[in-house]
Amino acid sequence: QQQVKQSPQSLIVQKGGISIINCAYENTAFDYFPWYQQFPGKGPALLIAIRPDVSEKKEGRFTISFNKSAKQFSLHIMDSQPGDSATYFCAAYTHTGGFKTIFGAGTRLFVKA
Amino acid sequence: GAVVSQHPSRVICKSGTSVKIECRSLDFQATTMFWYRQFPKQSLMLMATSNEGSKATYEQGVEKDKFLINHASLTLSTLTVTSAHPEDSSFYICSARATSGGGNGELFFGEGSRLTVL
């Protein structure tokens, strides 16, 4: 019940295309859903995050879509660029759960020039 | 965003020695820090939750005597890998949650420490 399932495991997108990464969760107590971007040899960096009372959040080229009833959320990267090539992790936590963050398995994105 | 500094970024040690990794929150106070371990091409595995002034809470399967965590101040947590062995070789990452100013409690990560045990 603590798992966050992420797909696909890897993704290849043409430059300018849309990258879509999906996540699903079981624990309805989760109340915050961040996405992290990680480059090789570096720590993860917060990209964008959403609360479950919002269906969509957009920041620049990055959009989170959230479906509370389906317990699913996704990251859309518009106009994908080679510099977006990285590993992306979805995550979830509860404010009442000590902020212990549960990570998805990660998606390795490669944007072809 | 908030800055978390982790040191050293890379360390190579001989089997049987101990290695200390520091995690500092540079521009905010963090009563809670987290230590993760990441194997190549895998996700982050939470090892322990470090609370300032109290004992760390370890996840199931993590040896507390092997991975000593100390959180002596609101800006510093340390992870000591004791009697390191080659199987302890991994990428260790710390994160900290800002405690002041409300907000969503986002985690800010250090740059990670690559440990290689020969």
Interface residues (C-beta under 8 A of the other chain):
Chain A: Y32 P34 Y36 G41 K42 G43 P44 A45 L46 A49 R51 F89 Y93 H95 G98 F99 K100 T101 F103 G104 A105 G106 R108
Chain B: G1 V4 Q6 T32 F34 K41 Q42 S43 L44 L46 T49 F91 I93 S95 R97 N104 G105 E106 L107 F108 F109 G110 E111 G112 R114
